[in-house]
Structure formats: structure tokens, C-alpha cells
């Protein structure tokens, strides 16, 4: 602004300011955008290496989860009936996607709120230094916990398919489900806001599980009714009268002695 002609500064002063402004811009460009204090600290010589490997192993297990589930399904597949296979396959397909959704929710919602709460808790009395190994262990625990918590629909739908619960029972116990979701969210690290943010999606997953279980139940009922309607027709064909020219089989009534011999062979002696 001072180097412009209308700034009120003389031409000689503007000429002297030009090199100073250029050097200031170069110094400002050298200032780091992030402060080094935001990065976790390491206390051991090999801690950067071991922590990096640990984080890589955690994420490798998460990314390999679909393949692990597929291999597990292939292992138990020979021991399942056709109806059990139809039930297990969609649930196994849904597990990795629900786990990924839970991990993403934990990373973007739960983890920042939890870190902010714990780091700022009574921070005036401590010099807070976040150790890298402890921080990544804490973060991975939250991500894995949220991924497992998001498996609620799989558990509910599996229980409904096995006949342990019904959609009507699930609807009738909504108030207990809200308390259970709040209790699970309370065990997650964080403050009240974090608890509310975790309770809402858990309850939404519960409601979605009820809808899916009801839809699957109606589909199974329609299939069973179709199979029941086809069964009498086959039975009628099986019990059809003999064709012309073939005598009807005669069934003679057993005698009293035959009845006694059939009941107890000792009575015939």
C-alpha cells in the first residue's frame, strides 16, 4: 500500500521501501504453515520406526478385513445348509462396509473430539506432550471400536433370521435400545458432545436394522407360502387313483393273533 503513488509517501521513500518489502515477503514465505508442536513426540531412538510399523500393521489389518472374511466364509461354507448360506452371505458382504463406515465416523467425528477433550483437560497444570506411540494406539483403539460398534445391524439381522427376535419385539424395546446406545457411547472416550454424536448414529443403525429385518421376514414368509401352495398339488398327484385296468390294492385287517404277536412276542407262547 505504501509503494503506491497515492499513498501519501514521497517518491524517494517509496523507492527505499521497495527492496525492504521484497525481503519481507521472502521471509514470510519461509515461515512454516504448521508449528512443530502439533506433531506427536518420540522419546526413544527407535520409536519413530516402531510406531510407523505399528500404524502400518493396524491399517493393513483393516484393509485385509474383506479378504479375511471371505476366507472365513469359505472355511465354514461346507457345513452350512442352503438357507444358512443365503443368510450368511449378505451379512458377510455388509461387514466390511459397516466397519469402514464406523472407522470413518470415528476418524472424522469421535477422534477429534476425544483428543481435544483429553489434551485440554486441566492443561493449565501440565506441560502436555503427546507421545507418538500412545497417541496412535489411542487413535487405532477408537477406530476399531467404532468399526465394531457399527456391526449392530449384522447382529440384529442375524438374530432375526435365526428366530431369536422379531421386528415387533425390536420396535417394542426401542426405549431400551436408546439406553443401550447411550451406554455404549458413554464408554467411548470424549465429552458429552462426543457421547451425543456417537449415540445418534447407533440408534439410526438400530432403526435401519428393524426395517431390514422386517423386509427379510416378509420375503421369507412369501417364499414359504408359495412353497406351501405347491405342496398339496404334489401330494394330490402322489395320492391319485390307480389307472384303469389296475386293481386297487386290498388291505386285509390283521387277526387277533397277529396283533398279539406284534405287540409282544412272549404272549404268543
Secondary structure, DSSP 8 states (H G I E B T S, - for coil): -TTSGGGS--HHHHHHHHHHHHHHHHHHHHS-SS-GGGS-B--SSSHHHHHHHHHHHHHHHHHTHHHHHHHHHHHHGGGS-HHHHHHHHHHHHHHHHHHHHHHHHIIIIIHHHHHHHHHHTTGGGS----BHHHHHHHHHHHHHHHHHHTTHHHHHHHHHHTTS--HHHHHHTHHHHHHHHHHHHHHSSS-HHHHHHHHHHHHHHHHHHHHHHHHHHHHHHHHHHHHHHHHHHHHHHHT----TTS---------HHHHHHHH-GGGG-
